[in-house]
Amino acid sequence: MITVPLLLMYHSIFASEVIELEGNIEENNIKILAALNKFAEGSVKFSKKTKGFKYHYTNPWYSRYSFDIYLGEFAKRDNVSIIRIEAPKYGMEKSFRNYFKEELQKKDAMGVGSATTTTPEDKIEKLEKNLISYLRD
């Protein structure tokens, strides 16, 4: 009888997603930090608790959203980073994953990639709406 609530609690606490990102880990570190600071309005901080990854980003306790982002190298392939996204509620990590895929994989106008028609404010507003809907559940 006790195991059912514990399983439900475990499921909602450890919601996570993993993304592979091409490129040097140091360059990806800068991109991730910029994307997080754009979304979290500069309240992102580094943590020394990396769980085996090279970098760990989190937010202060008083922040509107709660997340843990880990960045590490993929041992079997060169020039590939792994991003692990953890969020307290199931579904929030998917919103972060979609935000990162859009932000980190867009490329500049010098021919390295394509420009997007969505403004950064629109992307952040969409992410906030998704996260707020998960917080209400």
N, CA, C and O atoms as a DFTB+ gen file, in Angstrom:
548 C
 N C O
     1  1       0.824      -1.187       0.000
     2  2       0.000       0.000       0.000
     3  2       0.876       1.261       0.000
     4  3       0.523       2.258      -0.630
     5  1       1.980       1.221       0.681
     6  2       2.870       2.380       0.756
     7  2       3.668       2.545      -0.535
     8  3       4.074       3.659      -0.864
     9  1       3.898       1.474      -1.262
    10  2       4.735       1.564      -2.459
    11  2       4.112       2.394      -3.575
    12  3       4.845       3.029      -4.333
    13  1       2.803       2.413      -3.701
    14  2       2.160       3.187      -4.766
    15  2       2.439       4.679      -4.612
    16  3       2.863       5.302      -5.585
    17  1       2.224       5.292      -3.433
    18  2       2.554       6.716      -3.305
    19  2       4.046       6.989      -3.497
    20  3       4.423       8.023      -4.048
    21  1       4.892       6.064      -3.043
    22  2       6.329       6.269      -3.222
    23  2       6.711       6.233      -4.694
    24  3       7.552       7.019      -5.130
    25  1       6.115       5.344      -5.459
    26  2       6.396       5.294      -6.892
    27  2       5.922       6.556      -7.592
    28  3       6.610       7.071      -8.474
    29  1       4.764       7.056      -7.212
    30  2       4.262       8.291      -7.809
    31  2       5.154       9.472      -7.452
    32  3       5.415      10.336      -8.289
    33  1       5.617       9.507      -6.215
    34  2       6.504      10.579      -5.785
    35  2       7.835      10.485      -6.538
    36  3       8.359      11.507      -6.981
    37  1       8.380       9.294      -6.686
    38  2       9.640       9.107      -7.393
    39  2       9.509       9.557      -8.842
    40  3      10.411      10.195      -9.385
    41  1       8.397       9.228      -9.457
    42  2       8.177       9.580     -10.856
    43  2       8.168      11.098     -11.052
    44  3       8.725      11.586     -12.035
    45  1       7.557      11.844     -10.155
    46  2       7.450      13.286     -10.340
    47  2       8.713      14.034      -9.936
    48  3       8.926      15.157     -10.394
    49  1       9.554      13.446      -9.093
    50  2      10.757      14.135      -8.640
    51  2      11.877      14.060      -9.669
    52  3      12.630      15.022      -9.820
    53  1      12.003      12.972     -10.360
    54  2      13.155      12.752     -11.214
    55  2      12.830      12.785     -12.706
    56  3      13.272      11.909     -13.449
    57  1      12.080      13.763     -13.146
    58  2      11.791      13.907     -14.571
    59  2      13.037      14.459     -15.255
    60  3      13.583      15.474     -14.824
    61  1      13.491      13.791     -16.327
    62  2      14.710      14.250     -16.991
    63  2      14.676      13.950     -18.482
    64  3      13.917      13.103     -18.952
    65  1      15.510      14.660     -19.199
    66  2      15.692      14.501     -20.644
    67  2      17.175      14.626     -20.942
    68  3      17.914      15.267     -20.195
    69  1      17.610      14.011     -22.043
    70  2      19.005      14.090     -22.470
    71  2      19.041      14.539     -23.925
    72  3      18.264      14.070     -24.757
    73  1      19.960      15.457     -24.214
    74  2      20.147      15.966     -25.576
    75  2      21.619      15.810     -25.935
    76  3      22.492      16.074     -25.108
    77  1      21.897      15.385     -27.152
    78  2      23.260      15.397     -27.677
    79  2      23.440      16.680     -28.467
    80  3      22.561      17.080     -29.231
    81  1      24.587      17.325     -28.278
    82  2      24.848      18.594     -28.946
    83  2      26.224      18.534     -29.591
    84  3      27.217      18.256     -28.919
    85  1      26.284      18.793     -30.885
    86  2      27.552      18.790     -31.608
    87  2      28.392      19.985     -31.175
    88  3      27.855      21.049     -30.865
    89  1      29.707      19.808     -31.154
    90  2      30.612      20.906     -30.877
    91  2      31.451      20.703     -29.632
    92  3      31.227      19.783     -28.846
    93  1      32.406      21.573     -29.479
    94  2      33.321      21.578     -28.348
    95  2      32.551      21.848     -27.059
    96  3      31.631      22.665     -27.043
    97  1      32.923      21.166     -25.988
    98  2      32.199      21.321     -24.718
    99  2      32.312      22.741     -24.170
   100  3      31.366      23.239     -23.559
   101  1      33.439      23.393     -24.374
   102  2      33.608      24.759     -23.860
   103  2      32.710      25.741     -24.622
   104  3      32.127      26.646     -24.025
   105  1      32.603      25.558     -25.937
   106  2      31.702      26.405     -26.726
   107  2      30.250      26.145     -26.332
   108  3      29.456      27.078     -26.207
   109  1      29.909      24.875     -26.136
   110  2      28.550      24.527     -25.724
   111  2      28.240      25.062     -24.332
   112  3      27.101      25.436     -24.051
   113  1      29.239      25.101     -23.464
   114  2      29.071      25.661     -22.127
   115  2      28.639      27.124     -22.221
   116  3      27.726      27.556     -21.517
   117  1      29.297      27.873     -23.089
   118  2      28.959      29.292     -23.262
   119  2      27.549      29.447     -23.833
   120  3      26.790      30.311     -23.392
   121  1      27.198      28.606     -24.818
   122  2      25.863      28.672     -25.428
   123  2      24.766      28.354     -24.408
   124  3      23.741      29.032     -24.352
   125  1      24.996      27.321     -23.611
   126  2      23.996      26.915     -22.614
   127  2      23.820      27.999     -21.568
   128  3      22.695      28.343     -21.205
   129  1      24.926      28.534     -21.084
   130  2      24.848      29.590     -20.076
   131  2      24.112      30.811     -20.621
   132  3      23.304      31.412     -19.913
   133  1      24.381      31.183     -21.868
   134  2      23.688      32.327     -22.478
   135  2      22.193      32.050     -22.615
   136  3      21.371      32.918     -22.319
   137  1      21.838      30.845     -23.062
   138  2      20.417      30.499     -23.220
   139  2      19.704      30.475     -21.871
   140  3      18.574      30.950     -21.758
   141  1      20.356      29.926     -20.851
   142  2      19.747      29.884     -19.520
   143  2      19.592      31.280     -18.934
   144  3      18.554      31.600     -18.356
   145  1      20.612      32.109     -19.078
   146  2      20.531      33.468     -18.540
   147  2      19.476      34.295     -19.262
   148  3      18.844      35.159     -18.654
   149  1      19.280      34.041     -20.553
   150  2      18.236      34.747     -21.289
   151  2      16.866      34.374     -20.729
   152  3      16.000      35.231     -20.548
   153  1      16.685      33.087     -20.458
   154  2      15.399      32.626     -19.936
   155  2      15.214      33.001     -18.469
   156  3      14.171      33.532     -18.087
   157  1      16.227      32.725     -17.649
   158  2      16.105      32.892     -16.199
   159  2      16.503      34.286     -15.729
   160  3      16.639      34.524     -14.529
   161  1      16.689      35.193     -16.660
   162  2      16.992      36.594     -16.347
   163  2      18.213      36.739     -15.448
   164  3      18.196      37.511     -14.490
   165  1      19.262      36.001     -15.754
   166  2      20.527      36.140     -15.048
   167  2      20.613      35.468     -13.699
   168  3      21.591      35.679     -12.982
   169  1      19.634      34.669     -13.322
   170  2      19.667      34.053     -11.991
   171  2      20.247      32.636     -11.996
   172  3      20.052      31.890     -11.036
   173  1      20.948      32.259     -13.052
   174  2      21.542      30.922     -13.143
   175  2      22.868      30.919     -12.401
   176  3      23.625      31.887     -12.463
   177  1      23.146      29.822     -11.698
   178  2      24.422      29.723     -10.996
   179  2      25.047      28.355     -11.248
   180  3      24.354      27.379     -11.538
   181  1      26.377      28.308     -11.130
   182  2      27.108      27.051     -11.247
   183  2      27.049      26.322      -9.918
   184  3      26.993      26.939      -8.854
   185  1      27.063      25.008      -9.996
   186  2      27.114      24.189      -8.793
   187  2      28.291      23.233      -8.918
   188  3      28.632      22.800     -10.018
   189  1      28.904      22.909      -7.795
   190  2      30.031      21.974      -7.800
   191  2      29.572      20.524      -7.784
   192  3      30.385      19.621      -7.980
   193  1      28.290      20.283      -7.555
   194  2      27.744      18.923      -7.537
   195  2      27.393      18.526      -8.965
   196  3      26.250      18.692      -9.391
   197  1      28.361      18.005      -9.704
   198  2      28.182      17.753     -11.131
   199  2      27.711      16.344     -11.468
   200  3      27.386      16.090     -12.628
   201  1      27.659      15.433     -10.533
   202  2      27.214      14.047     -10.768
   203  2      27.965      13.390     -11.921
   204  3      27.379      12.642     -12.702
   205  1      29.255      13.669     -12.025
   206  2      30.070      13.063     -13.072
   207  2      30.126      13.852     -14.366
   208  3      30.914      13.521     -15.252
   209  1      29.315      14.878     -14.494
   210  2      29.363      15.733     -15.674
   211  2      30.419      16.809     -15.447
   212  3      30.937      16.943     -14.338
   213  1      30.737      17.562     -16.466
   214  2      31.747      18.609     -16.327
   215  2      31.167      19.890     -15.724
   216  3      31.836      20.560     -14.937
   217  1      29.930      20.233     -16.086
   218  2      29.291      21.451     -15.587
   219  2      27.897      21.141     -15.054
   220  3      27.231      20.213     -15.513
   221  1      27.472      21.939     -14.073
   222  2      26.123      21.825     -13.515
   223  2      25.592      23.236     -13.301
   224  3      26.215      24.049     -12.618
   225  1      24.444      23.513     -13.889
   226  2      23.782      24.805     -13.722
   227  2      22.497      24.580     -12.943
   228  3      21.791      23.595     -13.158
   229  1      22.211      25.483     -12.060
   230  2      20.971      25.413     -11.297
   231  2      20.489      26.840     -11.057
   232  3      21.095      27.800     -11.533
   233  1      19.412      26.963     -10.327
   234  2      18.890      28.291     -10.032
   235  2      18.739      28.449      -8.522
   236  3      18.667      27.453      -7.802
   237  1      18.691      29.682      -8.037
   238  2      18.521      29.898      -6.599
   239  2      17.160      29.394      -6.114
   240  3      16.234      29.231      -6.908
   241  1      17.050      29.155      -4.838
   242  2      15.817      28.617      -4.255
   243  2      14.629      29.547      -4.458
   244  3      13.489      29.087      -4.522
   245  1      14.876      30.838      -4.559
   246  2      13.786      31.807      -4.679
   247  2      13.351      32.032      -6.137
   248  3      12.455      32.835      -6.396
   249  1      13.967      31.345      -7.064
   250  2      13.645      31.518      -8.477
   251  2      12.247      30.996      -8.804
   252  3      11.713      30.135      -8.104
   253  1      11.678      31.519      -9.853
   254  2      10.333      31.133     -10.278
   255  2      10.269      29.683     -10.765
   256  3       9.262      29.003     -10.565
   257  1      11.339      29.214     -11.399
   258  2      11.384      27.858     -11.938
   259  2      12.509      27.077     -11.271
   260  3      13.479      27.648     -10.772
   261  1      12.356      25.778     -11.276
   262  2      13.370      24.920     -10.680
   263  2      13.907      23.976     -11.752
   264  3      13.136      23.305     -12.438
   265  1      15.227      23.926     -11.892
   266  2      15.833      23.038     -12.877
   267  2      17.269      22.731     -12.490
   268  3      17.894      23.464     -11.723
   269  1      17.775      21.646     -13.029
   270  2      19.179      21.275     -12.942
   271  2      19.601      20.873     -14.347
   272  3      19.005      19.983     -14.953
   273  1      20.635      21.536     -14.860
   274  2      21.143      21.253     -16.194
   275  2      22.586      20.792     -16.035
   276  3      23.402      21.474     -15.416
   277  1      22.889      19.631     -16.600
   278  2      24.238      19.078     -16.539
   279  2      24.801      19.017     -17.950
   280  3      24.085      18.691     -18.897
   281  1      26.089      19.333     -18.090
   282  2      26.762      19.272     -19.382
   283  2      28.004      18.416     -19.240
   284  3      28.828      18.640     -18.354
   285  1      28.133      17.437     -20.114
   286  2      29.295      16.560     -20.088
   287  2      29.706      16.164     -21.488
   288  3      29.046      16.501     -22.471
   289  1      30.819      15.436     -21.558
   290  2      31.327      14.979     -22.846
   291  2      30.864      13.557     -23.112
   292  3      30.669      12.770     -22.185
   293  1      30.694      13.242     -24.371
   294  2      30.301      11.906     -24.790
   295  2      31.584      11.140     -25.083
   296  3      32.296      11.477     -26.029
   297  1      31.890      10.123     -24.296
   298  2      33.175       9.436     -24.366
   299  2      33.405       8.710     -25.688
   300  3      34.548       8.595     -26.130
   301  1      32.359       8.226     -26.318
   302  2      32.537       7.412     -27.516
   303  2      32.665       8.228     -28.800
   304  3      33.066       7.689     -29.832
   305  1      32.337       9.498     -28.755
   306  2      32.422      10.334     -29.952
   307  2      33.098      11.650     -29.614
   308  3      32.826      12.253     -28.576
   309  1      33.974      12.084     -30.492
   310  2      34.640      13.368     -30.303
   311  2      33.701      14.506     -30.675
   312  3      32.836      14.367     -31.540
   313  1      33.889      15.612     -30.013
   314  2      33.152      16.842     -30.317
   315  2      31.642      16.708     -30.163
   316  3      30.884      17.317     -30.918
   317  1      31.206      15.922     -29.200
   318  2      29.782      15.788     -28.896
   319  2      29.601      15.966     -27.396
   320  3      30.288      15.330     -26.598
   321  1      28.680      16.827     -27.023
   322  2      28.365      17.060     -25.611
   323  2      27.008      16.455     -25.296
   324  3      26.158      16.308     -26.174
   325  1      26.818      16.110     -24.036
   326  2      25.535      15.604     -23.564
   327  2      24.975      16.607     -22.570
   328  3      25.669      17.033     -21.647
   329  1      23.726      16.979     -22.760
   330  2      23.032      17.863     -21.825
   331  2      21.966      17.030     -21.130
   332  3      21.119      16.425     -21.787
   333  1      22.005      16.996     -19.807
   334  2      20.960      16.322     -19.034
   335  2      20.132      17.405     -18.353
   336  3      20.669      18.262     -17.652
   337  1      18.835      17.357     -18.563
   338  2      17.910      18.350     -18.018
   339  2      17.047      17.663     -16.974
   340  3      16.362      16.686     -17.278
   341  1      17.074      18.164     -15.746
   342  2      16.234      17.622     -14.680
   343  2      15.294      18.713     -14.194
   344  3      15.689      19.868     -14.029
   345  1      14.048      18.328     -13.967
   346  2      13.034      19.258     -13.469
   347  2      12.178      18.537     -12.439
   348  3      12.070      17.311     -12.480
   349  1      11.565      19.276     -11.513
   350  2      10.818      18.636     -10.426
   351  2       9.492      18.013     -10.837
   352  3       8.992      17.132     -10.138
   353  1       8.913      18.442     -11.943
   354  2       7.625      17.882     -12.376
   355  2       7.760      17.307     -13.770
   356  3       8.441      17.864     -14.632
   357  1       7.098      16.181     -13.974
   358  2       7.113      15.530     -15.272
   359  2       6.504      16.462     -16.316
   360  3       5.407      16.986     -16.120
   361  1       7.202      16.665     -17.406
   362  2       6.742      17.537     -18.477
   363  2       7.533      18.828     -18.560
   364  3       7.731      19.365     -19.650
   365  1       7.987      19.333     -17.421
   366  2       8.768      20.568     -17.437
   367  2      10.083      20.365     -18.180
   368  3      10.553      21.265     -18.877
   369  1      10.675      19.186     -18.032
   370  2      11.952      18.914     -18.687
   371  2      11.796      18.908     -20.207
   372  3      12.729      19.256     -20.931
   373  1      10.623      18.515     -20.688
   374  2      10.372      18.528     -22.132
   375  2      10.300      19.966     -22.656
   376  3      10.738      20.242     -23.773
   377  1       9.759      20.864     -21.864
   378  2       9.730      22.276     -22.257
   379  2      11.142      22.832     -22.349
   380  3      11.474      23.549     -23.293
   381  1      11.976      22.499     -21.363
   382  2      13.374      22.933     -21.408
   383  2      14.095      22.309     -22.597
   384  3      14.877      22.982     -23.269
   385  1      13.838      21.024     -22.864
   386  2      14.472      20.341     -23.996
   387  2      14.135      21.059     -25.300
   388  3      15.020      21.318     -26.115
   389  1      12.871      21.378     -25.495
   390  2      12.456      22.061     -26.722
   391  2      13.092      23.443     -26.828
   392  3      13.507      23.861     -27.909
   393  1      13.166      24.144     -25.707
   394  2      13.796      25.466     -25.685
   395  2      15.272      25.355     -26.067
   396  3      15.767      26.130     -26.885
   397  1      15.971      24.388     -25.469
   398  2      17.393      24.216     -25.779
   399  2      17.613      23.800     -27.228
   400  3      18.526      24.300     -27.885
   401  1      16.795      22.900     -27.722
   402  2      16.957      22.477     -29.116
   403  2      16.826      23.667     -30.053
   404  3      17.569      23.786     -31.027
   405  1      15.886      24.536     -29.756
   406  2      15.676      25.704     -30.604
   407  2      16.797      26.725     -30.436
   408  3      17.296      27.261     -31.425
   409  1      17.193      26.995     -29.212
   410  2      18.203      28.016     -28.942
   411  2      19.611      27.573     -29.327
   412  3      20.356      28.339     -29.937
   413  1      19.975      26.357     -28.978
   414  2      21.357      25.924     -29.151
   415  2      21.665      25.447     -30.558
   416  3      22.828      25.420     -30.960
   417  1      20.660      25.078     -31.299
   418  2      20.925      24.563     -32.633
   419  2      20.667      25.579     -33.726
   420  3      20.827      25.273     -34.908
   421  1      20.267      26.790     -33.347
   422  2      20.135      27.814     -34.385
   423  2      21.530      28.347     -34.696
   424  3      22.432      28.301     -33.859
   425  1      21.681      28.837     -35.875
   426  2      23.007      29.231     -36.330
   427  2      22.977      30.680     -36.798
   428  3      21.907      31.258     -36.993
   429  1      24.144      31.252     -36.975
   430  2      24.205      32.676     -37.301
   431  2      23.893      32.968     -38.769
   432  3      23.743      32.047     -39.572
   433  1      23.798      34.236     -39.110
   434  2      23.407      34.661     -40.453
   435  2      24.579      34.687     -41.432
   436  3      24.396      35.090     -42.581
   437  1      25.747      34.281     -41.026
   438  2      26.922      34.293     -41.894
   439  2      27.005      33.038     -42.761
   440  3      28.067      32.740     -43.307
   441  1      25.916      32.306     -42.894
   442  2      25.940      31.115     -43.721
   443  2      26.214      29.851     -42.929
   444  3      26.223      28.757     -43.492
   445  1      26.434      29.987     -41.639
   446  2      26.686      28.823     -40.803
   447  2      25.380      28.113     -40.505
   448  3      25.379      26.959     -40.075
   449  1      24.272      28.794     -40.732
   450  2      22.984      28.165     -40.475
   451  2      21.847      29.029     -40.957
   452  3      22.002      29.831     -41.879
   453  1      20.710      28.860     -40.328
   454  2      19.536      29.612     -40.757
   455  2      18.982      30.449     -39.625
   456  3      19.106      30.097     -38.452
   457  1      18.378      31.546     -39.988
   458  2      17.765      32.424     -38.989
   459  2      16.349      31.946     -38.698
   460  3      15.708      31.330     -39.549
   461  1      15.865      32.233     -37.494
   462  2      14.500      31.856     -37.146
   463  2      13.614      33.088     -37.205
   464  3      14.090      34.210     -37.035
   465  1      12.322      32.881     -37.447
   466  2      11.395      34.003     -37.525
   467  2      10.798      34.335     -36.166
   468  3      10.197      35.396     -35.998
   469  1      10.954      33.452     -35.202
   470  2      10.421      33.682     -33.873
   471  2      11.391      34.549     -33.081
   472  3      12.595      34.296     -33.078
   473  1      10.868      35.567     -32.414
   474  2      11.725      36.430     -31.609
   475  2      12.071      35.733     -30.298
   476  3      11.331      34.852     -29.860
   477  1      13.181      36.109     -29.663
   478  2      13.538      35.503     -28.379
   479  2      12.451      35.689     -27.322
   480  3      12.239      34.810     -26.486
   481  1      11.765      36.832     -27.359
   482  2      10.700      37.076     -26.391
   483  2       9.552      36.088     -26.584
   484  3       8.965      35.612     -25.611
   485  1       9.233      35.780     -27.846
   486  2       8.172      34.808     -28.132
   487  2       8.546      33.423     -27.624
   488  3       7.705      32.712     -27.072
   489  1       9.811      33.037     -27.811
   490  2      10.261      31.719     -27.347
   491  2      10.183      31.622     -25.831
   492  3       9.725      30.618     -25.286
   493  1      10.634      32.669     -25.159
   494  2      10.617      32.660     -23.697
   495  2       9.183      32.662     -23.192
   496  3       8.865      31.975     -22.222
   497  1       8.314      33.431     -23.843
   498  2       6.905      33.453     -23.450
   499  2       6.276      32.066     -23.618
   500  3       5.513      31.623     -22.760
   501  1       6.592      31.389     -24.709
   502  2       6.066      30.038     -24.953
   503  2       6.569      29.069     -23.886
   504  3       5.799      28.260     -23.368
   505  1       7.863      29.149     -23.554
   506  2       8.430      28.285     -22.518
   507  2       7.779      28.565     -21.175
   508  3       7.442      27.632     -20.447
   509  1       7.595      29.844     -20.833
   510  2       6.959      30.192     -19.562
   511  2       5.533      29.658     -19.485
   512  3       5.118      29.156     -18.441
   513  1       4.779      29.759     -20.578
   514  2       3.411      29.233     -20.583
   515  2       3.408      27.729     -20.346
   516  3       2.593      27.222     -19.576
   517  1       4.321      27.013     -21.007
   518  2       4.408      25.564     -20.817
   519  2       4.773      25.216     -19.384
   520  3       4.176      24.321     -18.787
   521  1       5.753      25.922     -18.831
   522  2       6.190      25.624     -17.466
   523  2       5.110      25.964     -16.453
   524  3       4.906      25.218     -15.494
   525  1       4.417      27.075     -16.648
   526  2       3.350      27.458     -15.720
   527  2       2.222      26.441     -15.763
   528  3       1.632      26.130     -14.728
   529  1       1.913      25.920     -16.945
   530  2       0.857      24.897     -17.024
   531  2       1.257      23.643     -16.260
   532  3       0.392      22.987     -15.680
   533  1       2.548      23.286     -16.239
   534  2       2.998      22.123     -15.472
   535  2       2.993      22.413     -13.979
   536  3       2.749      21.514     -13.175
   537  1       3.260      23.664     -13.600
   538  2       3.251      24.016     -12.181
   539  2       1.840      23.965     -11.605
   540  3       1.668      23.685     -10.419
   541  1       0.838      24.231     -12.422
   542  2      -0.551      24.221     -11.953
   543  2      -1.081      22.812     -11.748
   544  3      -1.994      22.604     -10.949
   545  1      -0.520      21.844     -12.457
   546  2      -0.998      20.449     -12.352
   547  2      -0.706      19.839     -11.007
   548  3      -1.046      18.679     -10.769
